[in-house]
Amino acid sequence: MPRRLTALFALLLLLLAACTGGGGGTPEPAAEEKPGTIVVASGRDVTGSNGVRQRLIDAWNREQRQKATGSDFYQARLVELPGSADEQRSQLLGALQSGSARYDVVNLDVTWVPEFAEAGLVRALPDDLVDADVIGPVAETARWDERVYAVPFNSDVGLLYYRTDLLRKAGVEEPYVPEGFTWEKLRGHILTLGEKLNTPDYRNGWTTQLAPYEGRTVNAMEAFATAVPGLGLVDEHGRYTGNVEQLRRGVQELAHRVVPLSVSSQAKEHDETGSTSEFTEGGTAFLRAWPSAYPTLYRVFGKRLGVAPLPGRAVLGGQNLAVTTSSERARKATELIRFLTGRQSERCLLEAGFAATRASAYGRALRCPAEISAAPAPSPTGEADEVPRGDEGRPGLTDAMLRKALEQAVHRPRTPLYGAFTQTLITQLGPLVESGSANQDALARSLDEALRRALPG
């Protein structure tokens, strides 16, 4: 009898291990998976209506058809969510919490990963999906509570675009934006432009995204991180750790950037589209924007466009792929993510205009397969992409520059309460951004108090 009980106990342990999974974050489906459609929910692909994300999914679908031994096989379908990033986050949260939409894979903004992981809306994934080839700061966005929940798909980092013709006309010596270029030097260029170019050709020193949405948070965190090296504002659990002095220094740096003599008066109303449009209209010398703005700007300015790393610290952006806890095809969805974030796919993303997440994508050894890269890459407005690309990258925007910018990028606070953090920052900084001035000490104290309420310890 004891032997039978021992054997039964061992069997129960084996069954329990099979049900809970063996570590490493491998998704365990509730029942045996059956071939069918894997639905991928994502924001708009900035490379166009037949963009690189869709073409990569098409390539995976072709592989599945070729591997199939019968009439049933897996296929992935991309669903693009409308609206801004903030609106897409709300849509995904609502859909996954209510079960109103059957998404298997979700493409999350890097700031959303802790929130979706903590809420139990996405599954832990195998650690090897984020290996040493993934660029350091980018890899850090994949994890929460020491587990991988969302694999970096495409990255992003702030860049400085500028008009070489305006700087030349003002007598600024080349290189216009040398190594080690600072915001103080940029403000010096703006003063020179204002003194030398009293013509309709020049109106604004620089423009950016200061409307009351995530763009304001990004610009603020870039100023704060520049003023306070190593600034995190939260600990590894997402709890607030900042103080008034850190915030005062950050507010002071932001105030220098939004003073009316430097920044466009329209920047406080701009998102990415608005700031890019203002820059392309002419009359503005500098623009802070993501790499995705490059094709539009190059088509307008050609060789008159300059690109450089953002002075000071630049914020890391991008999107990561996660498997939902409600997915009935979690194992195959994980396989799809492995394909979409692999070395070859990352090279395709880079060639199409995204910032790749893997270091190997920036070398010369990899090339995007012809069946993916040969398809036309239309712009978001529909016209063909006529922006040249050589072995080193785009004119003025080399692969080496982009990779280095990613390696040096900083994070926004990583917290499950990021929504509360960004809304607090946007609201508190409103008076400074909208008027160009404020009582900096009072603002720092008010912001500190508000963040302590929004991110309780």
Backbone torsions as a table, in degrees:
resi	resn	phi	psi	omega
1	MET	NA	-45.9	178.6
2	PRO	-59.7	-38.8	179.1
3	ARG	-62.4	-40.7	-179.1
4	ARG	-66.0	-38.8	178.2
5	LEU	-66.0	-39.9	178.7
6	THR	-62.6	-44.5	179.5
7	ALA	-63.6	-40.5	179.3
8	LEU	-64.3	-40.5	-179.8
9	PHE	-64.1	-42.1	178.7
10	ALA	-63.6	-39.7	178.6
11	LEU	-63.5	-41.2	178.4
12	LEU	-62.3	-38.6	177.9
13	LEU	-64.3	-40.5	178.3
14	LEU	-64.3	-42.8	179.2
15	LEU	-64.1	-39.6	179.0
16	LEU	-63.7	-42.2	178.9
17	ALA	-63.4	-38.6	179.9
18	ALA	-66.1	-34.9	-177.6
19	CYS	-75.9	-35.3	-174.4
20	THR	-91.1	-14.0	179.9
21	GLY	90.3	159.7	-172.4
22	GLY	-103.9	25.7	179.4
23	GLY	91.7	174.1	-179.7
24	GLY	75.4	0.0	173.9
25	GLY	79.5	16.4	-179.0
26	THR	-66.4	124.3	-179.1
27	PRO	-63.4	137.2	178.0
28	GLU	-114.4	112.1	178.7
29	PRO	-68.9	153.0	-179.8
30	ALA	-68.6	-28.1	179.6
31	ALA	-145.0	173.4	179.4
32	GLU	-60.4	131.2	-178.0
33	GLU	-74.3	144.1	176.9
34	LYS	-120.4	142.9	179.1
35	PRO	-54.9	148.2	-179.1
36	GLY	171.1	-159.6	-175.5
37	THR	-93.4	131.0	173.1
38	ILE	-101.0	115.8	-175.6
39	VAL	-93.2	124.8	-179.9
40	VAL	-109.9	118.4	179.7
41	ALA	-100.2	130.0	-175.6
42	SER	-151.0	163.2	170.6
43	GLY	-75.3	-178.6	-177.4
44	ARG	-65.2	139.5	175.6
45	ASP	-81.7	116.2	-176.2
46	VAL	-71.0	-8.7	178.0
47	THR	-87.7	1.6	171.3
48	GLY	123.4	179.8	-175.0
49	SER	-70.0	-29.9	172.8
50	ASN	-113.1	52.4	-170.0
51	GLY	-72.2	177.7	-173.9
52	VAL	-65.9	-32.0	178.0
53	ARG	-61.5	-45.6	178.9
54	GLN	-64.2	-39.3	-178.3
55	ARG	-68.7	-33.2	174.9
56	LEU	-67.5	-41.3	176.5
57	ILE	-63.9	-39.8	176.3
58	ASP	-59.8	-39.7	179.7
59	ALA	-65.1	-41.0	177.4
60	TRP	-65.3	-39.8	178.2
61	ASN	-61.6	-39.6	177.6
62	ARG	-62.0	-40.6	178.0
63	GLU	-60.9	-41.5	-178.8
64	GLN	-65.5	-39.3	178.0
65	ARG	-65.3	-38.4	-179.4
66	GLN	-69.3	-31.8	-179.6
67	LYS	-80.7	-20.4	-173.2
68	ALA	-64.1	137.8	177.7
69	THR	-99.9	-11.4	179.3
70	GLY	-137.9	-156.6	-177.6
71	SER	-86.2	-13.0	-179.2
72	ASP	-99.9	129.2	177.0
73	PHE	-155.6	163.4	179.7
74	TYR	-79.1	145.2	172.7
75	GLN	-141.7	145.2	178.0
76	ALA	-105.9	144.6	179.2
77	ARG	-130.2	127.0	-179.2
78	LEU	-89.4	128.1	175.8
79	VAL	-116.5	117.5	179.7
80	GLU	-93.4	125.5	-178.6
81	LEU	-85.0	138.9	179.3
82	PRO	-79.9	168.3	172.6
83	GLY	91.3	-178.8	179.5
84	SER	-74.4	172.5	177.8
85	ALA	-59.9	-40.4	178.5
86	ASP	-61.4	-41.5	179.6
87	GLU	-68.7	-37.1	178.6
88	GLN	-65.6	-39.2	177.0
89	ARG	-59.6	-45.6	179.8
90	SER	-62.6	-39.9	179.2
91	GLN	-63.7	-44.9	-178.7
92	LEU	-66.9	-44.1	177.7
93	LEU	-58.7	-47.0	-179.7
94	GLY	-62.7	-43.3	-177.8
95	ALA	-66.6	-44.1	-177.1
96	LEU	-74.2	-35.0	179.6
97	GLN	-72.9	-34.5	-178.1
98	SER	-92.3	-17.4	-175.7
99	GLY	74.6	19.2	-176.2
100	SER	-78.4	-13.9	178.7
101	ALA	-134.4	139.8	-177.9
102	ARG	-95.0	79.1	176.7
103	TYR	-97.4	134.5	176.6
104	ASP	-95.8	-38.5	-179.9
105	VAL	-127.0	135.5	177.2
106	VAL	-123.5	139.0	179.5
107	ASN	-97.5	104.2	-171.6
108	LEU	-98.4	138.6	167.5
109	ASP	-59.5	145.9	-175.1
110	VAL	-58.2	-27.4	-179.2
111	THR	-77.5	-13.5	-177.6
112	TRP	-88.8	-15.6	-171.3
113	VAL	-56.2	-49.6	179.3
114	PRO	-58.8	-39.3	-178.3
115	GLU	-64.2	-48.1	-177.8
116	PHE	-69.6	-35.1	178.0
117	ALA	-68.6	-47.0	-178.6
118	GLU	-63.4	-32.8	-179.6
119	ALA	-80.7	-4.1	179.2
120	GLY	73.7	24.8	-177.7
121	LEU	-91.0	-17.4	178.2
122	VAL	-130.7	156.2	-173.9
123	ARG	-91.9	152.4	167.7
124	ALA	-68.3	142.8	-175.0
125	LEU	-119.8	164.8	179.0
126	PRO	-59.5	137.3	-178.5
127	ASP	-60.4	-32.1	-174.0
128	ASP	-71.8	-5.6	174.6
129	LEU	-68.8	-22.6	177.8
130	VAL	-118.5	88.9	-176.0
131	ASP	-97.2	-172.0	-174.8
132	ALA	-67.6	-14.9	179.4
133	ASP	-74.1	-22.3	179.1
134	VAL	-73.3	129.4	-176.5
135	ILE	-57.7	136.1	-169.7
136	GLY	-43.5	-65.1	-179.2
137	PRO	-60.2	-30.9	178.7
138	VAL	-68.4	-43.2	-179.7
139	ALA	-61.0	-33.5	-178.7
140	GLU	-63.8	-23.4	-179.6
141	THR	-74.4	-13.0	-175.1
142	ALA	-78.7	-22.6	-168.3
143	ARG	-107.5	151.2	168.0
144	TRP	-145.8	134.6	-178.7
145	ASP	53.4	40.7	174.8
146	GLU	67.1	19.1	177.1
147	ARG	-128.9	149.1	178.2
148	VAL	-80.7	125.2	178.3
149	TYR	-120.2	-22.8	-175.9
150	ALA	-150.4	124.4	-172.6
151	VAL	-90.8	128.7	179.3
152	PRO	-55.0	125.9	-177.3
153	PHE	-104.9	-62.3	171.8
154	ASN	-135.3	144.2	-176.5
155	SER	-105.2	-176.8	-177.5
156	ASP	-162.9	150.4	177.2
157	VAL	-158.9	145.1	-179.0
158	GLY	-67.9	138.5	177.8
159	LEU	-127.1	162.0	176.2
160	LEU	-108.4	116.9	174.9
161	TYR	-100.5	145.3	-178.9
162	TYR	-151.1	159.0	-178.6
163	ARG	-93.2	105.8	-179.8
164	THR	-66.2	-32.4	-178.1
165	ASP	-67.8	-38.4	178.3
166	LEU	-67.6	-41.8	179.6
167	LEU	-65.7	-38.7	178.0
168	ARG	-64.7	-43.4	-178.9
169	LYS	-64.3	-30.8	179.4
170	ALA	-82.2	-2.9	177.7
171	GLY	84.6	14.9	177.2
172	VAL	-71.3	133.8	-177.7
173	GLU	-78.4	147.6	174.4
174	GLU	-80.6	152.5	-6.4
175	PRO	-71.0	138.3	-175.1
176	TYR	-66.2	-37.7	178.9
177	VAL	-127.2	84.1	-176.2
178	PRO	-76.6	173.4	175.1
179	GLU	-56.8	136.2	-180.0
180	GLY	80.2	17.1	179.0
181	PHE	-62.2	134.2	-176.3
182	THR	-116.8	169.1	176.4
183	TRP	-67.0	-30.7	176.6
184	GLU	-63.7	-41.8	177.8
185	LYS	-68.1	-36.0	177.1
186	LEU	-62.4	-43.2	178.0
187	ARG	-63.9	-31.8	175.2
188	GLY	-64.9	-41.1	175.6
189	HIS	-61.0	-41.1	-178.6
190	ILE	-64.8	-39.5	176.7
191	LEU	-62.8	-41.9	178.6
192	THR	-63.4	-43.6	178.5
193	LEU	-59.8	-43.3	-179.3
194	GLY	-64.8	-33.8	-179.8
195	GLU	-77.4	-37.4	-171.7
196	LYS	-94.9	-24.4	-174.2
197	LEU	-113.0	75.2	176.6
198	ASN	-89.4	59.9	-176.1
199	THR	-136.6	166.9	176.7
200	PRO	-63.7	-12.9	-178.4
201	ASP	-69.7	-21.2	-174.3
202	TYR	-130.0	127.9	-179.7
203	ARG	-128.2	-39.5	-173.1
204	ASN	-129.1	146.4	174.3
205	GLY	-70.7	-56.4	178.5
206	TRP	-150.6	163.0	176.1
207	THR	-139.0	158.3	-176.3
208	THR	-159.2	-160.3	-173.6
209	GLN	-115.2	98.7	-176.1
210	LEU	-120.4	10.1	174.7
211	ALA	-61.4	159.7	-177.8
212	PRO	-74.0	71.4	175.7
213	TYR	-150.6	-166.7	-173.9
214	GLU	-59.7	-28.2	178.5
215	GLY	-58.8	-36.4	176.8
216	ARG	-65.3	-40.1	177.5
217	THR	-62.9	-43.8	179.8
218	VAL	-59.5	-49.6	180.0
219	ASN	-62.0	-39.2	178.9
220	ALA	-65.5	-44.8	-178.2
221	MET	-68.1	-30.2	175.0
222	GLU	-66.3	-39.9	176.7
223	ALA	-67.3	-44.7	-178.3
224	PHE	-63.2	-44.8	-178.0
225	ALA	-68.0	-29.6	176.2
226	THR	-70.5	-40.7	-177.4
227	ALA	-75.1	-30.9	-175.3
228	VAL	-126.7	90.0	179.9
229	PRO	-55.2	134.7	179.0
230	GLY	79.9	8.8	-178.2
231	LEU	-62.0	131.5	177.3
232	GLY	-120.2	-36.4	-178.7
233	LEU	71.1	-21.4	177.3
234	VAL	-136.3	159.1	175.1
235	ASP	-91.2	-171.4	-175.9
236	GLU	-66.9	-13.9	177.5
237	HIS	-98.9	1.6	179.6
238	GLY	85.6	13.3	-179.0
239	ARG	-89.4	143.5	-175.7
240	TYR	-63.9	132.0	-179.9
241	THR	-130.4	6.3	-177.0
242	GLY	-74.3	176.2	176.6
243	ASN	-146.4	170.1	-174.2
244	VAL	-62.0	-41.1	-177.4
245	GLU	-64.1	-43.1	176.4
246	GLN	-60.0	-44.6	-179.1
247	LEU	-67.3	-36.4	178.4
248	ARG	-61.7	-43.4	178.7
249	ARG	-65.8	-38.0	177.1
250	GLY	-66.2	-44.0	178.6
251	VAL	-62.2	-39.9	179.1
252	GLN	-61.4	-43.8	179.1
253	GLU	-66.2	-41.4	178.0
254	LEU	-63.1	-38.9	179.5
255	ALA	-61.2	-38.2	177.2
256	HIS	-62.2	-33.5	-175.5
257	ARG	-80.1	-25.7	-175.0
258	VAL	-106.8	11.1	177.4
259	VAL	-61.3	136.2	-174.2
260	PRO	-55.5	-28.7	180.0
261	LEU	-67.3	-19.4	-176.8
262	SER	-105.4	-48.7	-171.0
263	VAL	-95.9	151.0	176.2
264	SER	-60.5	141.8	178.3
265	SER	-67.2	-18.0	-179.5
266	GLN	-88.5	-10.8	-175.5
267	ALA	-59.2	-32.7	-178.3
268	LYS	-67.9	-9.5	177.8
269	GLU	-110.0	-1.3	-170.6
270	HIS	-92.4	140.9	160.0
271	ASP	-103.9	-165.3	-178.7
272	GLU	-59.9	-44.2	-179.2
273	THR	-63.4	-43.9	-177.7
274	GLY	-65.1	-44.2	-178.9
275	SER	-67.3	-38.6	177.8
276	THR	-65.4	-41.3	178.8
277	SER	-62.8	-43.1	179.1
278	GLU	-61.8	-41.5	-179.6
279	PHE	-65.1	-41.5	-178.3
280	THR	-70.5	-20.6	177.6
281	GLU	-71.1	-14.5	-179.9
282	GLY	91.9	163.7	176.7
283	GLY	91.4	-6.1	178.4
284	THR	-117.2	132.8	-172.5
285	ALA	-86.5	-36.4	-174.8
286	PHE	-131.1	150.1	178.9
287	LEU	-142.4	130.9	168.8
288	ARG	-93.4	122.8	-178.6
289	ALA	-157.4	169.9	178.6
290	TRP	-81.5	165.7	177.8
291	PRO	-57.9	-27.3	-178.0
292	SER	-64.7	-16.6	178.4
293	ALA	-76.9	-17.5	-172.0
294	TYR	-56.3	-50.9	-177.5
295	PRO	-56.0	-43.8	179.0
296	THR	-61.3	-44.7	-177.9
297	LEU	-68.3	-39.2	-179.0
298	TYR	-66.5	-37.7	178.8
299	ARG	-61.9	-32.1	-179.0
300	VAL	-82.2	-45.7	-169.9
301	PHE	-106.0	-21.5	-179.1
302	GLY	56.2	-126.8	-176.8
303	LYS	-71.6	-9.0	176.8
304	ARG	-80.9	-2.2	-179.4
305	LEU	-96.7	128.8	172.3
306	GLY	-111.5	152.1	179.1
307	VAL	-135.6	139.9	179.4
308	ALA	-150.6	162.4	171.4
309	PRO	-60.0	149.0	178.6
310	LEU	-66.9	133.9	176.3
311	PRO	-58.5	150.1	-178.8
312	GLY	70.6	-139.4	-178.7
313	ARG	-105.2	140.8	177.8
314	ALA	-110.7	142.0	-179.2
315	VAL	-81.2	141.2	176.3
316	LEU	-83.5	133.3	173.3
317	GLY	-119.6	-161.1	176.5
318	GLY	120.9	178.0	-178.3
319	GLN	-131.7	146.6	179.4
320	ASN	-124.0	146.4	-179.5
321	LEU	-95.8	132.3	-179.3
322	ALA	-132.4	153.3	175.8
323	VAL	-97.7	129.5	-178.5
324	THR	-73.8	152.0	178.0
325	THR	-69.0	-21.3	-179.3
326	SER	-87.4	-4.0	-177.3
327	SER	-64.8	135.0	176.4
328	GLU	-92.0	-1.2	-179.8
329	ARG	-130.9	48.6	-172.5
330	ALA	-62.8	-40.6	-178.7
331	ARG	-64.2	-46.1	-179.0
332	LYS	-71.3	-32.6	176.2
333	ALA	-63.1	-38.1	176.4
334	THR	-65.1	-39.2	176.5
335	GLU	-62.7	-40.3	176.7
336	LEU	-61.2	-44.4	179.0
337	ILE	-62.4	-39.8	178.0
338	ARG	-59.0	-40.1	178.5
339	PHE	-68.4	-47.7	-174.3
340	LEU	-68.0	-24.2	-178.0
341	THR	-109.4	9.9	179.8
342	GLY	-74.2	175.7	-174.6
343	ARG	-61.6	-44.6	-179.0
344	GLN	-65.2	-43.6	179.9
345	SER	-64.1	-39.1	179.4
346	GLU	-64.5	-34.9	175.7
347	ARG	-64.4	-39.8	177.5
348	CYS	-62.7	-42.0	178.3
349	LEU	-61.9	-41.2	179.1
350	LEU	-64.3	-46.7	-179.0
351	GLU	-63.5	-28.0	-179.7
352	ALA	-81.8	-14.4	177.4
353	GLY	122.9	-6.2	175.4
354	PHE	-81.2	163.1	169.3
355	ALA	-86.9	117.3	-178.4
356	ALA	-71.7	152.5	-177.1
357	THR	-91.0	-15.2	-175.4
358	ARG	-107.0	139.8	179.5
359	ALA	-62.5	-37.4	-177.4
360	SER	-62.3	-25.1	-178.5
361	ALA	-67.2	-21.9	-175.8
362	TYR	-89.3	-1.6	177.9
363	GLY	-90.1	-178.7	-178.5
364	ARG	-93.3	-9.1	-174.5
365	ALA	-69.6	-35.0	-176.2
366	LEU	-95.8	146.5	172.5
367	ARG	-140.3	145.8	178.7
368	CYS	-69.7	133.3	179.1
369	PRO	-56.5	145.7	-175.0
370	ALA	-59.1	-35.6	-177.2
371	GLU	-67.7	-16.1	176.2
372	ILE	-100.9	-49.2	-176.3
373	SER	-74.9	-24.6	-176.7
374	ALA	-69.8	-24.3	178.6
375	ALA	-65.5	141.6	179.8
376	PRO	-61.1	142.7	179.1
377	ALA	-110.4	82.1	-176.5
378	PRO	-68.1	155.0	175.1
379	SER	-73.8	169.2	178.0
380	PRO	-57.3	-22.6	179.5
381	THR	-91.5	-3.8	173.0
382	GLY	110.2	-20.0	-177.2
383	GLU	-77.9	158.2	-178.2
384	ALA	-67.0	149.9	178.4
385	ASP	-78.3	111.4	-179.1
386	GLU	-107.5	16.6	-179.4
387	VAL	-81.2	120.6	-176.6
388	PRO	-69.1	153.3	176.3
389	ARG	-141.5	127.2	177.3
390	GLY	-108.7	-168.9	-178.8
391	ASP	-63.9	-28.2	-176.9
392	GLU	-93.0	-6.7	-178.5
393	GLY	125.7	-152.1	179.6
394	ARG	-89.5	157.7	176.6
395	PRO	-58.1	118.5	179.7
396	GLY	86.0	-23.9	-179.9
397	LEU	-119.8	86.2	-177.1
398	THR	-79.1	157.5	176.0
399	ASP	-61.0	-37.2	-179.4
400	ALA	-63.9	-40.4	178.8
401	MET	-63.6	-43.8	-177.7
402	LEU	-66.1	-44.1	179.7
403	ARG	-62.3	-44.2	179.8
404	LYS	-62.5	-39.0	178.2
405	ALA	-62.0	-39.8	178.0
406	LEU	-66.1	-40.7	-178.4
407	GLU	-65.0	-25.9	-177.8
408	GLN	-103.3	3.8	-175.7
409	ALA	-72.2	157.4	179.6
410	VAL	-115.0	156.9	-179.5
411	HIS	-90.9	150.1	160.3
412	ARG	-74.7	161.1	-177.5
413	PRO	-53.3	131.5	-179.9
414	ARG	-95.8	105.6	-175.7
415	THR	-153.0	145.0	174.6
416	PRO	-63.7	-17.0	179.7
417	LEU	-101.0	32.7	-176.5
418	TYR	-61.1	-36.0	178.7
419	GLY	-57.3	-42.1	178.0
420	ALA	-68.1	-39.1	179.4
421	PHE	-61.4	-51.7	-173.9
422	THR	-67.3	-36.9	177.7
423	GLN	-66.1	-37.7	177.4
424	THR	-63.5	-46.5	-179.1
425	LEU	-63.6	-45.7	180.0
426	ILE	-57.6	-46.6	-177.2
427	THR	-68.0	-47.4	-175.8
428	GLN	-65.2	-34.5	-177.8
429	LEU	-86.4	-3.1	-178.4
430	GLY	-52.3	-52.9	-178.9
431	PRO	-58.2	-39.7	178.9
432	LEU	-65.9	-47.4	-177.3
433	VAL	-66.2	-40.6	-173.9
434	GLU	-78.4	-26.2	-179.3
435	SER	-108.0	-19.8	-177.9
436	GLY	85.1	0.7	178.7
437	SER	-154.2	158.6	178.3
438	ALA	-171.1	162.5	171.7
439	ASN	-72.2	103.6	-170.4
440	GLN	-66.4	-39.1	179.1
441	ASP	-64.8	-44.5	179.5
442	ALA	-65.3	-39.6	179.3
443	LEU	-64.9	-42.0	179.3
444	ALA	-62.3	-41.8	178.5
445	ARG	-65.7	-42.9	179.5
446	SER	-64.1	-41.1	179.7
447	LEU	-66.1	-40.4	178.5
448	ASP	-61.1	-46.1	179.2
449	GLU	-62.8	-41.4	-178.6
450	ALA	-67.6	-38.6	179.8
451	LEU	-70.8	-31.2	176.0
452	ARG	-66.8	-34.1	175.4
453	ARG	-73.0	-39.0	-176.4
454	ALA	-74.2	-33.3	-177.2
455	LEU	-123.9	72.2	-176.5
456	PRO	-63.3	145.3	-179.7
457	GLY	-79.6	NA	NA
